[in-house]
Amino acid sequence: MRMGAQKTTKRMPRAVREQQMLDAAVSVFGRRGYMAASMDEIAELAGVSKPLVYLYLNSKDDLFTACIRREARALTEAVRAGVRPGLSADGQLWSGLRAFFTHTAHHPDAWRMLHLHARTHGERFAAEVAAMRADIVAFVTQLIAAAARDAHQDPHLPEGEVAGLAEALVGAAESLADWAGATEGVTAKQAAATLMNFAWAGLGDLMAGRPWSAPEDPEPEPEPESEPESEPVREPEPESGAGSGSDPEPEPGSEPQPHPQPGPDPHLQPGPDLQPGPDPQPGPDPQPAPRSNPQPGPQPAHRPVAQAAG
């Protein structure tokens, strides 16, 4: 019977009912994310009442945590079960990758919930996913270390380098699972082959004792000796025009130069007739000439004014 068609009224064991609720919750959380997921929609999809969901799983946070733990455990178990111990190193890696991509392709909502939503909605949920990832990385580390021991009686791979290779391989698988889920027509086998072509080309040489070596850094070329800088040529300053009335200012730090005194003009040299004579001797001060008072002359005769005839 399809979930969500109608509310279930038949009594069933608690464990079965709880898994039914978790199936519905994983579908809603994977499609909508934690914040947008509705407890009403989860209950409707599970065919139960919302109070029953709270009775079984207490709260939305506890429900989301239960979903993460269940799906993380299922993915880890699928990868471990897919690896066949009797195969060669590349055969074990191939079988493990196929198991991983097959599980993520068959459970897309669970993978989106684990890889996209659980990591971004609180430290509590992110810690659950980190624990799952650490478990898978540890398992892949064991695979690579065992392959190195099989290839070399005295393995040359340091423990830290093996752990780094496992981290890189798991990270590449996670990104490729996102790409395969979003790209139409990509199968689990194709995704696993893509990662094998990317990873095993290097791991195969590493197992055969042919690790990649970084090229030596070239010696730095000596720097050319720098030529001494020549002093800039100072251009002469233009002479001040006539009538400017001011001499050019001396440069800071330079001593003032004395002005040249004009010499005698050769054209104005005195000849024999123009030799200067002795300076004149001072004489007695000249007395002022006596002023003469003018003598009064004859006064002009005044004519009597004619009396008017009476």
Secondary structure, DSSP 8 states (H G I E B T S, - for coil): --TTSS---S---HHHHHHHHHHHHHHHHHHHHHHH--HHHHHHHHTS-HHHHHHHH-SHHHHHHHHHHHHHHHHHHHHHHH--TTS-HHHHHHHHHHHHHHHHHH-HHHHHIIIIIGGGS-HHHHHHHHHHHHHHHHHHHHHHHHHHHHH-SS----HHHHHHHHHHHHHHHHHHHHHHHHSTT--HHHHHHHHHHHHHHHHHHHHTT--------------------------------TT--------TT------------GGG---GGG------------------------------------
